[in-house]
Amino acid sequence: VVDVDGNEYLDVLNNYTALVHGHAFGPIVDALARAARDGSVHPAPHARQLRLAQTITQRYPAAELVRFTNSGTEAAVLAARIARRATGRQRIVMFEGGYHGTAPDFVGETADTIRVPYNDLDAVSAVLDNRVAAVFAEPFLGSGGVIAAAEGFLRGVEALARSAGAVFVLDEVQSLRSAYAGVHGALGLRPDLLLMGKLIGGGLPVGAVVGRGELLELTAAARRDSLLHSGTFNGNVLTCAAGEESLRFLDASAIERLNGCAGRLEADIVTAADKSGVAIETTRSGSIIQVHTSGAGRNTDPTMAAALHLALLLEGVYAAPRGMLNLSTALGEEELRRVADGYRGAFARLGALREGIGAT
Ligand SMILES: Cc1ncc(COP(=O)(O)O)c(C=O)c1O
């Protein structure tokens, strides 16, 4: 990317993981041009919608039916409405540090949402009763700092939710890039509903609720008591055309390469920080890496995070201000070397700065 002053950056933010093939990926641009000639949106089902939905149901084991939205936020809203309708209950359980977009239920603006610590099954168990409609979980805390789920945790949440009669919603908006069949496929989970977004739109606005047929069918327009879910741009054909290509090129070998490259880059980042005497920790899930500047497993030092972000910009690397970076298939060996060099340079700047401060 090039900023308005003409400075060039290698983008390892990729619009917060949505651009898994980078910017202006050739096959997506071509598919968009072809689709645009047919018009961008129609108030009726379209063959391109069907194709993307079929790609999703064939690839992801928990996906029986698909309902498209325009964002992950909207998908979370719809999933909560489906869960409430299906159970006749009101409460939502989610995790501290969890992120499902910015609708009121998910940002602490309603009294219906209970937050419990991630990786704590006892805490989940303690709040599950016959008032809980749904438990929302991410396969790893994404925005919350790329914190992995402990072994057995997600399976435990699924079992607890099921035995309490609550809908288990797994939010794969970020994690879909980590494994060919999603994290639920890799772990053999069977969530009632999945949230999808980001990469299934190939860089265009998108979200989807997918999952058990009997739950998704609650939204079927033909039902007399249908749960109304309309939206002028839901499943627009440009998004569907781009999403189709995005998923097609994110095959098992592309994912394996991305995850492998991310592992090596993470190791390079740790070595570079060590060499410059800058205290960091890293966490990683697939091709998403978090550099924690506090050294305590979380970004508790916003000043250091901001300093690292600025130093990286000076080195020509565009990462998230909160310390997250993620890879796209557009980054070849040469670009990955430049990213690693950028981190080396950034840590050297921070190390020198600290020495300077110490000296005065
Ligand atoms: C796990 C997760 N869920 C939901 C969302 C919300 O998606 P959107 O930004 O498309 O509304 C995000 C966005 O970052 C996310 O990371």
The ligand as an SDF file (V2000), in Angstrom:
LIG
                    3D

 16 16  0  0  0  0  0  0  0  0999 V2000
  -14.5100  -12.9190   15.5180 C   0  0  0  0  0  0  0  0  0  0  0  0
  -15.2300  -11.7600   14.9100 C   0  0  0  0  0  0  0  0  0  0  0  0
  -16.5650  -11.7620   14.9060 N   0  0  0  0  0  0  0  0  0  0  0  0
  -17.2710  -10.7560   14.3510 C   0  0  0  0  0  0  0  0  0  0  0  0
  -16.6340   -9.6710   13.7890 C   0  0  0  0  0  0  0  0  0  0  0  0
  -17.4260   -8.5470   13.2120 C   0  0  0  0  0  0  0  0  0  0  0  0
  -17.3540   -8.5660   11.8200 O   0  0  0  0  0  0  0  0  0  0  0  0
  -17.5930   -7.2150   10.9680 P   0  0  0  0  0  0  0  0  0  0  0  0
  -16.4370   -6.3070   11.2380 O   0  0  0  0  0  0  0  0  0  0  0  0
  -17.6770   -7.6980    9.5410 O   0  0  0  0  0  0  0  0  0  0  0  0
  -18.8950   -6.6280   11.4420 O   0  0  0  0  0  0  0  0  0  0  0  0
  -15.2350   -9.6370   13.7660 C   0  0  0  0  0  0  0  0  0  0  0  0
  -14.5220   -8.4940   13.1570 C   0  0  0  0  0  0  0  0  0  0  0  0
  -13.3650   -8.2660   13.3610 O   0  0  0  0  0  0  0  0  0  0  0  0
  -14.5120  -10.7120   14.3370 C   0  0  0  0  0  0  0  0  0  0  0  0
  -13.1840  -10.7050   14.3630 O   0  0  0  0  0  0  0  0  0  0  0  0
  1  2  1  0
  2  3  1  0
  2 15  2  0
  3  4  2  0
  4  5  1  0
  5  6  1  0
  5 12  2  0
  6  7  1  0
  7  8  1  0
  8  9  2  0
  8 10  1  0
  8 11  1  0
 12 13  1  0
 12 15  1  0
 13 14  2  0
 15 16  1  0
M  END
$$$$
